[in-house]
Amino acid sequence: MLLRPPRPSDVEVVYEWDRDPELAAWNGRPPLSISLEAARRDYLVRWREPGVRTFIIEAGGEPVGMATLYDFRNGGCDLGIKIGPKTERGKGYASEAVRLLVEYAFNELGLRVVRGSTLAHNHRMQRVFEKCGFREVGDGALISRFDNRRYTELFYERRREGA
């Protein structure tokens, strides 16, 4: 497994992941409903934003997910991750990607803290955070854009040793 920058050839697969109702529900969002061409323009701009670090998670030479570091502030950043194909979920790719991202954030970017959040019903992501040394630091209410229901969002962080 490796993390690499996204390429224009990744647009179609990322678009399909963003249209997956299961992935969308885990994030409290509706599945993507814009056209492929509109999504292509959006992705290619977003992937080049200087304040965001986006990576494709690749296994066996194929994209299996996406990971992003964003909201750089106060010596830290937020982390977002998704494993796209249902057949690739539960194989440890998210845990390995989070470990690599934390190492990159601390050792290459010199950050002191990496933050993450997930909805309370996303037990898989909670396990990933826990396996990767994150600790839960709070929770809050979120109104889902997916179904207008209120969900509990759990907040996690991992601090660099000595920070």
Rosetta blueprint (number, residue, H / E / L):
1 M L
2 L E
3 L E
4 R E
5 P L
6 P L
7 R L
8 P H
9 S H
10 D H
11 V H
12 E H
13 V H
14 V H
15 Y H
16 E H
17 W H
18 D H
19 R L
20 D L
21 P H
22 E H
23 L H
24 A H
25 A H
26 W H
27 N L
28 G L
29 R L
30 P L
31 P L
32 L L
33 S L
34 I L
35 S L
36 L H
37 E H
38 A H
39 A H
40 R H
41 R H
42 D H
43 Y H
44 L H
45 V H
46 R H
47 W L
48 R L
49 E L
50 P L
51 G L
52 V L
53 R E
54 T E
55 F E
56 I E
57 I E
58 E E
59 A E
60 G L
61 G L
62 E E
63 P E
64 V E
65 G E
66 M E
67 A E
68 T E
69 L E
70 Y E
71 D E
72 F E
73 R E
74 N L
75 G L
76 G E
77 C E
78 D E
79 L E
80 G E
81 I E
82 K E
83 I E
84 G L
85 P L
86 K H
87 T H
88 E H
89 R L
90 G L
91 K L
92 G L
93 Y H
94 A H
95 S H
96 E H
97 A H
98 V H
99 R H
100 L H
101 L H
102 V H
103 E H
104 Y H
105 A H
106 F H
107 N H
108 E H
109 L L
110 G L
111 L L
112 R L
113 V E
114 V E
115 R E
116 G E
117 S E
118 T E
119 L E
120 A L
121 H L
122 N L
123 H H
124 R H
125 M H
126 Q H
127 R H
128 V H
129 F H
130 E H
131 K H
132 C L
133 G L
134 F L
135 R E
136 E E
137 V E
138 G E
139 D E
140 G E
141 A E
142 L E
143 I E
144 S L
145 R L
146 F L
147 D L
148 N L
149 R L
150 R E
151 Y E
152 T E
153 E E
154 L E
155 F E
156 Y E
157 E E
158 R E
159 R E
160 R L
161 E L
162 G L
163 A L
